[in-house]
Amino acid sequence: MGGRRILGWIVLLGVVLAVGAFAWAGRYGELEAIAPPDQNSFDRQLVERGRELTAIGDCEVCHTGLAGIPFAGGLALPTPFGTIYTTNITPDPDAGIGAWSEEAFRRAMHEGVDREGRYLYPAFPYDRFTLTTDEDIAAIYAYIMSDVPASDLVPPENELGFPFNIRLSLAGWNLLFLKNERFQPDPNQDEEWNRGAYLVEGLGHCGSCHSPRNLMGAEVNHYDGGFAEGWLAPALNENSTAPIRWSRDALVNYLYDGWDRDHGVTAGPMTPIVNHLYDRSEDNVYPMAAYVAWLGGTPVPTSDEAREAAADRIAFANEVEWDEANPPEPADEDLARGAVVYRDLCAKCHKQGADIVPLALTSTVNFPDPANILRVVRDGVRPPRGAMNRSMPAFGPSLTDENLVDVLRFLRDRYTDKPAWTDLDKAVAEARAELH
């Protein structure tokens, strides 16, 4: 009898806990819908501040799909759990967020819950946005409601299998990984550092791409490098593989123009980000650059100090540049085939004396993964707004998979002293599968 009683109490406790957990997970109610605010009701200074902050948050970048309608959503975000489509955040009252109050918008940014009380997927980086102040969220809300044209575009439904299609399960994710806290300045750092930290850690959500993720999709080993849309987002911390360390001024060049003399040009998902920063205020970009440079280790060097510290790497880069009068002739048969591809397609631009960053100083050939250089060679480079003369044609149509493998193998061997990339055949095949 005693055993049955104990079992009964265990079952009862389990039921109570399950009911309590369900009630806790479902504690968010629907917030009242409002009539779309009058576009002229917002203070213009607040709106302009919101415009700046929205650019730093890359809101338009993610919330613009193939239809090309800004902020109307529909961009496909592949994840290990399925494909998520970004939402319409224009002021349309039905398809967008025109019926959202500022309170509803703030709850989504801070807690990852929409106006109707549904959990949002953390592909929308509310785990980063939660650091943003109420005042800055009010400015972003003012900008979207007053200056973003409304669109009735309805994005596709997410393509997620069970149990990831059950939004209530995200309550557990939030319990484990969401810290609903605002940014706290570090009294041991100066004003520029704190401003940069606030923007990079919060609205800029740089760690969302530049950090690896665990099996549940949460950031781990912050700024140790991650993947975004098939591209490697490099480590920003002391594990950076950049041959010349990033200085603040180099990062300013990169964030504003998308190009720096010691690091090269942006490509892939980073290009639309720098395009949105191109016209933005120095008051925000300089602090962001200062903080990211600090992430790479202290003390933060100037550009000249960074070049001086990398003198050996620069000498190596100059030594191995392609010399048309005396081109390399590798003894290895595989490398020799790659050298022929390089000579025919690449050497016209990538040679000694060219007005481009020496290949040995670029991050792409020094990365531990060939993902980026593979896509650059295949798809070319569509230059950012600040470096329109830094384009590169796509060679994918003229190269077989074997050609790609050969030239990648040659690039790694010729322009770095790092171990050869492994499984290049597999990497090329997987990259080609992305196109179908």
C-alpha positions as CSV (number, residue, x, y, z in Angstrom):
1,M,0.0,0.0,0.0
2,G,2.9,2.3,0.8
3,G,4.4,1.7,-2.6
4,R,1.1,2.6,-4.4
5,R,0.8,5.8,-2.3
6,I,4.4,6.8,-3.2
7,L,3.7,6.1,-6.9
8,G,0.5,8.1,-6.7
9,W,2.3,11.1,-5.2
10,I,5.0,10.8,-8.0
11,V,2.3,10.8,-10.7
12,L,0.5,13.7,-9.1
13,L,3.8,15.7,-8.8
14,G,4.5,15.0,-12.5
15,V,1.0,16.2,-13.5
16,V,1.4,19.4,-11.4
17,L,4.8,20.1,-12.9
18,A,3.6,19.5,-16.4
19,V,0.6,21.7,-15.9
20,G,2.8,24.4,-14.3
21,A,5.3,24.2,-17.2
22,F,2.5,24.4,-19.8
23,A,1.0,27.4,-18.0
24,W,4.4,29.1,-17.7
25,A,5.2,28.5,-21.4
26,G,1.8,29.9,-22.3
27,R,1.9,32.9,-20.1
28,Y,2.1,35.4,-22.9
29,G,-1.3,36.7,-23.9
30,E,-2.3,38.6,-27.0
31,L,-1.7,42.3,-26.9
32,E,-4.5,44.5,-28.2
33,A,-4.3,45.5,-31.9
34,I,-4.1,49.2,-32.7
35,A,-4.9,51.3,-35.7
36,P,-1.7,52.0,-37.7
37,P,-0.1,55.1,-36.2
38,D,-0.3,58.4,-38.2
39,Q,3.0,58.6,-40.1
40,N,3.4,62.2,-39.1
41,S,2.8,61.6,-35.4
42,F,6.5,60.7,-34.7
43,D,9.2,63.2,-33.9
44,R,11.6,63.5,-36.9
45,Q,14.7,63.4,-34.8
46,L,13.5,60.1,-33.3
47,V,12.7,58.7,-36.8
48,E,16.2,59.6,-38.1
49,R,17.8,58.0,-35.0
50,G,15.7,54.9,-35.8
51,R,16.9,54.9,-39.4
52,E,20.5,54.8,-38.1
53,L,19.8,52.0,-35.6
54,T,17.8,50.0,-38.1
55,A,20.8,50.0,-40.5
56,I,23.1,48.8,-37.7
57,G,20.6,46.0,-36.9
58,D,20.5,44.9,-40.6
59,C,16.7,44.8,-40.4
60,E,16.2,45.4,-44.1
61,V,18.9,42.9,-45.1
62,C,17.1,40.0,-43.4
63,H,13.5,41.2,-44.0
64,T,13.8,41.6,-47.8
65,G,13.2,38.4,-49.8
66,L,13.4,37.6,-53.5
67,A,10.5,39.9,-54.2
68,G,12.8,42.8,-53.4
69,I,10.3,44.7,-51.3
70,P,12.2,46.3,-48.4
71,F,11.1,45.0,-44.9
72,A,8.3,42.8,-46.4
73,G,10.1,39.6,-45.5
74,G,10.2,36.3,-47.4
75,L,13.9,35.7,-47.2
76,A,14.7,32.0,-46.8
77,L,17.0,31.3,-43.8
78,P,18.2,27.7,-43.9
79,T,18.8,26.2,-40.5
80,P,19.7,22.7,-39.3
81,F,16.0,22.4,-38.3
82,G,14.5,23.4,-41.6
83,T,13.9,26.7,-43.5
84,I,12.6,29.8,-41.8
85,Y,11.1,32.7,-43.8
86,T,11.5,36.2,-42.5
87,T,8.4,38.1,-41.6
88,N,6.8,41.2,-43.0
89,I,7.6,44.1,-40.7
90,T,6.2,46.9,-42.8
91,P,3.3,49.0,-41.3
92,D,0.7,47.0,-43.2
93,P,-2.0,46.1,-40.5
94,D,-2.7,42.6,-41.8
95,A,0.5,41.2,-43.4
96,G,2.9,43.4,-41.4
97,I,3.1,44.9,-38.0
98,G,0.9,48.0,-38.5
99,A,-1.5,46.8,-35.8
100,W,1.4,46.4,-33.3
101,S,1.8,48.9,-30.5
102,E,5.2,50.0,-29.4
103,E,4.7,47.6,-26.4
104,A,4.2,44.7,-28.7
105,F,7.2,45.6,-30.8
106,R,9.3,45.9,-27.7
107,R,8.1,42.5,-26.4
108,A,9.2,40.9,-29.7
109,M,12.6,42.5,-29.5
110,H,13.3,41.8,-25.9
111,E,11.4,38.5,-25.3
112,G,10.9,36.9,-28.7
113,V,7.1,36.9,-28.6
114,D,4.9,38.5,-31.2
115,R,1.7,40.5,-30.7
116,E,-0.5,37.5,-30.7
117,G,1.6,35.8,-28.0
118,R,3.3,33.4,-30.3
119,Y,7.0,32.5,-29.7
120,L,9.4,33.7,-32.4
121,Y,12.2,31.5,-33.7
122,P,15.6,32.7,-32.6
123,A,16.7,33.0,-36.2
124,F,15.3,36.4,-35.4
125,P,18.1,37.3,-32.9
126,Y,16.1,38.5,-30.0
127,D,18.6,36.9,-27.7
128,R,20.9,39.8,-28.9
129,F,18.2,42.5,-29.3
130,T,17.2,42.1,-25.7
131,L,20.3,44.2,-24.8
132,T,18.8,47.2,-26.6
133,T,17.3,50.0,-24.6
134,D,13.6,50.8,-24.6
135,E,14.5,54.3,-26.0
136,D,16.3,52.8,-29.0
137,I,13.5,50.3,-29.7
138,A,11.1,53.3,-29.6
139,A,13.2,55.0,-32.3
140,I,13.3,51.9,-34.5
141,Y,9.5,51.5,-34.1
142,A,9.0,55.2,-35.1
143,Y,11.2,54.8,-38.2
144,I,9.4,51.6,-39.4
145,M,5.9,53.1,-38.8
146,S,6.6,56.4,-40.4
147,D,9.1,55.9,-43.2
148,V,8.8,52.3,-44.3
149,P,6.2,51.8,-47.1
150,A,3.5,49.3,-46.2
151,S,3.4,46.1,-48.1
152,D,0.7,43.3,-48.2
153,L,3.2,40.6,-49.1
154,V,2.6,37.4,-47.2
155,P,5.9,35.4,-46.8
156,P,5.8,31.6,-47.3
157,E,5.1,29.4,-44.3
158,N,8.2,28.0,-42.5
159,E,9.3,24.6,-43.5
160,L,10.0,22.9,-40.2
161,G,9.4,19.4,-39.1
162,F,8.2,18.1,-35.8
163,P,8.9,19.1,-33.1
164,F,10.4,22.3,-34.3
165,N,7.2,23.5,-35.9
166,I,5.6,23.7,-32.4
167,R,6.3,27.2,-31.3
168,L,5.5,26.5,-27.6
169,S,8.6,24.4,-27.4
170,L,10.6,27.6,-27.8
171,A,9.7,28.4,-24.2
172,G,12.3,25.8,-23.2
173,W,14.9,27.3,-25.5
174,N,14.3,30.7,-23.9
175,L,14.5,29.3,-20.4
176,L,17.9,27.8,-21.3
177,F,19.5,30.5,-23.4
178,L,17.6,33.8,-23.2
179,K,18.8,36.4,-20.7
180,N,16.2,39.2,-20.8
181,E,18.7,41.8,-19.7
182,R,19.6,45.3,-21.0
183,F,23.2,46.2,-21.8
184,Q,25.3,47.3,-18.8
185,P,28.3,49.6,-19.5
186,D,31.7,48.5,-18.2
187,P,33.0,51.2,-15.9
188,N,36.5,50.0,-16.6
189,Q,36.2,50.9,-20.3
190,D,35.9,54.3,-22.0
191,E,32.8,55.7,-23.7
192,E,33.8,54.6,-27.2
193,W,34.3,51.0,-26.1
194,N,31.0,50.9,-24.3
195,R,29.1,52.4,-27.3
196,G,30.7,49.8,-29.6
197,A,30.0,47.0,-27.2
198,Y,26.4,48.0,-26.9
199,L,25.9,48.1,-30.7
200,V,28.0,45.0,-31.6
201,E,26.6,42.8,-28.8
202,G,23.0,44.0,-29.2
203,L,21.5,45.5,-32.4
204,G,24.5,44.6,-34.6
205,H,24.1,41.0,-33.4
206,C,27.6,40.2,-34.9
207,G,28.0,37.2,-32.7
208,S,24.9,35.6,-34.3
209,C,26.9,34.8,-37.4
210,H,30.5,34.9,-36.0
211,S,29.9,32.3,-33.3
212,P,29.5,28.6,-33.6
213,R,26.2,27.1,-32.3
214,N,25.3,24.0,-30.3
215,L,22.9,21.3,-31.2
216,M,20.0,23.4,-30.1
217,G,21.0,26.4,-32.2
218,A,22.3,28.6,-29.3
219,E,25.6,30.5,-29.5
220,V,28.7,29.0,-27.9
221,N,32.3,30.1,-27.8
222,H,31.4,33.6,-28.7
223,Y,33.1,35.1,-31.8
224,D,35.0,31.9,-32.5
225,G,33.6,31.8,-36.0
226,G,30.4,30.4,-37.5
227,F,28.6,29.8,-40.7
228,A,25.9,31.9,-42.5
229,E,24.2,31.0,-45.7
230,G,27.0,28.6,-46.6
231,W,29.7,31.1,-45.9
232,L,32.2,31.0,-43.1
233,A,31.9,34.0,-40.8
234,P,35.4,34.2,-39.4
235,A,36.5,34.3,-35.8
236,L,36.6,37.9,-34.5
237,N,38.4,37.0,-31.2
238,E,42.0,36.1,-30.6
239,N,41.5,33.0,-32.9
240,S,41.2,35.1,-36.0
241,T,43.2,33.7,-38.9
242,A,43.7,37.1,-40.6
243,P,47.4,37.3,-41.6
244,I,47.4,41.0,-40.5
245,R,45.6,41.8,-37.3
246,W,42.6,44.0,-37.6
247,S,43.1,47.6,-36.4
248,R,40.2,50.0,-35.6
249,D,40.9,52.0,-38.8
250,A,41.1,48.9,-41.0
251,L,37.7,47.8,-39.6
252,V,36.3,51.3,-40.3
253,N,37.4,50.9,-43.9
254,Y,35.9,47.5,-44.1
255,L,32.5,48.4,-42.4
256,Y,32.1,51.6,-44.4
257,D,33.5,50.8,-47.8
258,G,33.7,47.0,-47.8
259,W,37.4,47.0,-48.6
260,D,40.7,47.4,-46.8
261,R,44.2,47.4,-48.2
262,D,45.4,44.7,-45.8
263,H,42.4,42.4,-45.8
264,G,40.5,42.6,-49.2
265,V,36.9,43.1,-50.2
266,T,33.7,41.8,-48.7
267,A,31.7,39.0,-50.3
268,G,28.7,36.9,-49.6
269,P,26.3,37.9,-46.7
270,M,28.7,40.6,-45.4
271,T,28.3,42.8,-48.5
272,P,24.6,43.9,-47.9
273,I,25.6,44.7,-44.3
274,V,28.4,47.1,-45.3
275,N,26.1,48.6,-48.0
276,H,23.7,49.5,-45.3
277,L,26.4,51.1,-43.2
278,Y,27.9,53.1,-46.1
279,D,25.9,56.2,-45.4
280,R,25.6,55.8,-41.6
281,S,27.0,58.1,-38.9
282,E,30.6,57.9,-37.8
283,D,29.3,58.2,-34.2
284,N,28.2,54.5,-34.5
285,V,30.6,52.9,-36.9
286,Y,33.9,54.0,-35.3
287,P,32.8,52.6,-31.8
288,M,31.8,49.3,-33.4
289,A,35.1,49.0,-35.2
290,A,37.0,49.9,-31.9
291,Y,35.1,47.2,-30.0
292,V,35.6,44.5,-32.7
293,A,39.3,45.3,-32.8
294,W,39.4,44.9,-29.1
295,L,37.8,41.4,-29.4
296,G,40.9,40.4,-31.3
297,G,43.0,40.9,-28.3
298,T,44.7,43.8,-26.4
299,P,46.4,46.1,-26.9
300,V,44.6,47.2,-30.1
301,P,47.2,48.1,-32.7
302,T,47.1,50.9,-35.2
303,S,47.2,49.9,-38.9
304,D,50.9,50.7,-39.1
305,E,51.6,48.6,-35.9
306,A,49.6,45.7,-37.3
307,R,51.6,45.8,-40.5
308,E,54.9,46.0,-38.6
309,A,53.9,43.0,-36.5
310,A,53.0,41.1,-39.6
311,A,56.2,42.0,-41.5
312,D,57.1,38.4,-42.1
313,R,53.7,37.6,-43.5
314,I,53.8,40.6,-45.8
315,A,57.3,39.5,-47.0
316,F,56.0,36.0,-47.6
317,A,53.0,37.4,-49.5
318,N,55.2,39.5,-51.8
319,E,57.5,36.6,-52.4
320,V,54.8,34.1,-53.6
321,E,52.9,36.6,-55.8
322,W,52.5,35.3,-59.3
323,D,55.4,36.5,-61.5
324,E,54.4,36.4,-65.2
325,A,58.0,36.4,-66.2
326,N,58.8,33.4,-63.9
327,P,55.5,31.7,-63.0
328,P,55.6,28.8,-60.5
329,E,55.8,25.3,-62.0
330,P,54.8,22.9,-59.2
331,A,56.3,19.4,-59.4
332,D,53.2,17.8,-57.9
333,E,50.8,16.8,-60.7
334,D,47.7,18.0,-59.0
335,L,49.2,21.3,-58.0
336,A,50.5,21.8,-61.6
337,R,46.9,21.4,-63.0
338,G,45.8,24.0,-60.5
339,A,48.6,26.3,-61.6
340,V,47.4,26.1,-65.2
341,V,43.8,27.0,-64.2
342,Y,45.2,29.9,-62.2
343,R,47.4,31.1,-65.0
344,D,44.5,31.1,-67.5
345,L,41.8,32.7,-65.3
346,C,43.3,34.4,-62.3
347,A,46.9,35.7,-63.0
348,K,45.8,38.6,-65.2
349,C,44.6,40.4,-62.1
350,H,46.3,38.5,-59.2
351,K,49.9,39.1,-60.1
352,Q,52.9,41.1,-58.7
353,G,52.3,44.8,-58.8
354,A,48.5,44.6,-59.1
355,D,46.4,47.1,-57.2
356,I,44.8,44.4,-55.1
357,V,45.6,42.8,-51.8
358,P,48.1,40.0,-52.3
359,L,46.3,36.7,-52.1
360,A,48.5,35.4,-49.2
361,L,47.2,38.3,-47.1
362,T,43.5,37.6,-47.7
363,S,41.5,35.7,-45.1
364,T,39.8,33.5,-47.7
365,V,42.9,31.4,-48.5
366,N,43.9,31.3,-44.8
367,F,40.6,30.2,-43.4
368,P,40.4,26.7,-42.0
369,D,37.5,25.9,-44.4
370,P,37.5,26.5,-48.2
371,A,33.8,27.6,-48.2
372,N,34.4,31.3,-48.9
373,I,37.2,31.0,-51.5
374,L,35.2,28.3,-53.3
375,R,32.2,30.6,-53.6
376,V,34.3,33.6,-54.6
377,V,35.9,31.7,-57.4
378,R,32.6,30.1,-58.5
379,D,30.3,33.2,-58.2
380,G,32.7,36.1,-58.4
381,V,32.5,39.3,-56.2
382,R,29.7,41.8,-56.6
383,P,31.5,44.7,-55.0
384,P,30.0,46.8,-52.2
385,R,28.9,50.4,-52.8
386,G,32.2,51.8,-51.4
387,A,34.5,49.8,-53.6
388,M,32.7,49.5,-56.9
389,N,36.0,49.0,-58.8
390,R,36.8,45.8,-56.7
391,S,34.7,43.4,-58.7
392,M,35.6,39.9,-59.7
393,P,34.0,37.8,-62.5
394,A,32.3,34.5,-61.8
395,F,34.4,31.6,-63.1
396,G,31.9,28.8,-62.2
397,P,30.4,28.5,-65.7
398,S,33.9,27.9,-67.2
399,L,35.2,25.5,-64.6
400,T,34.4,21.8,-64.0
401,D,34.3,20.5,-60.5
402,E,37.8,19.0,-61.1
403,N,39.1,22.4,-62.2
404,L,37.7,24.0,-59.0
405,V,39.3,21.4,-56.8
406,D,42.6,21.8,-58.6
407,V,42.8,25.6,-58.3
408,L,41.7,25.6,-54.7
409,R,44.4,23.0,-53.9
410,F,46.9,25.2,-55.7
411,L,45.8,28.4,-53.9
412,R,46.1,26.8,-50.5
413,D,49.5,25.4,-51.2
414,R,51.0,28.4,-53.0
415,Y,49.7,31.3,-50.8
416,T,49.7,29.9,-47.3
417,D,51.9,27.7,-45.1
418,K,48.9,26.0,-43.6
419,P,47.8,22.4,-43.9
420,A,46.0,21.5,-47.1
421,W,42.2,21.5,-47.1
422,T,40.7,18.1,-46.9
423,D,37.6,16.7,-48.8
424,L,37.7,19.4,-51.4
425,D,35.7,17.1,-53.8
426,K,33.0,16.9,-51.2
427,A,33.0,20.7,-50.5
428,V,32.7,21.5,-54.3
429,A,29.9,18.9,-54.7
430,E,27.9,20.3,-51.8
431,A,28.4,23.9,-53.0
432,R,27.1,22.9,-56.4
433,A,24.1,21.2,-54.8
434,E,23.2,24.6,-53.2
435,L,22.4,25.9,-56.7
436,H,19.7,23.3,-57.4
